[in-house]
């Protein structure tokens, strides 16, 4: 449906793309950037880029992987820009939220996002997509252009690190 | 293993106590508006444009590389000439004195023996025939024959004793 709309050069494709990709892309970008605010900016850049490359997207064999590749490239350019323009410490690192809004829950969410930010980016990407978007390893591997085993091992190593980092909270 | 799985379950449960926000409707409006604007600004690329653009790019790159190679070659030549280099024209080798012939030792010997000067008199023809007969006879008996004495003023390839299968060029002149 999306491919057909792109081939027809129908502007309604933007709406379809949003419904299909916005949630996953937003989660992915937050995992990469560790900032909701930055993820919003990059998501906009990603959609503009997708629209500019719509003719290629229409011909792409794996549209999902192509979209995520664009998102990844945009996120990396944003990170380099951010490093050049300002101190990394200034980044607003709020991205995980507590479901109920209690003070304790908010503290836990802050702790979790701080701990997740300590993980290497590739491991964080897989963990966030698996835990918060309920993706299978197969889906993650297709989205991120990885092999199934790589996605699984990144998850496993990430969880091992989290076990160490969250030992106090778990106990 | 089970302990690890249980730990992982605990961590997953803990992580799920927080969640990632979905993109807001305000964000959706903003981004779809930007995307729609970009849609209008960019014209769709026609299918035939891509290969043509690639061809033009490749051709331009090829021309540039050739130009660069020529310029470099000219530059090197000018530098070499300015440093006093001179072009020397070298005559090609006489085929009779080529040091290497890509055949077996016997074949090389036979070729070198057969490259005799044109026979202008009966005696030289007889000498030549005798030499050839001797070479063939020795070859039949031993497999490889010793090279015969060359004719006057001719070069011949001789096997050196020091190195196996190597030959030296000798100019032999009669008395």
Interface residues (C-beta under 8 A of the other chain):
Chain A: X9 X11 X14 X15 X17 X18 X22 X23 X26 X27 X30 X36 X40 X43 X44 X47 X48 X50 X51 X52 X54 X55 X95 X96 X97 X98 X99 X105 X108 X109 X112 X113 X116 X127 X128 X131 X132 X133 X159 X162 X163 X166 X169 X170
Chain B: X7 X8 X10 X11 X12 X14 X15 X16 X17 X18 X19 X20 X21 X22 X23 X27 X28 X30 X31 X32 X34 X35 X36 X38 X39 X40 X42 X44 X45
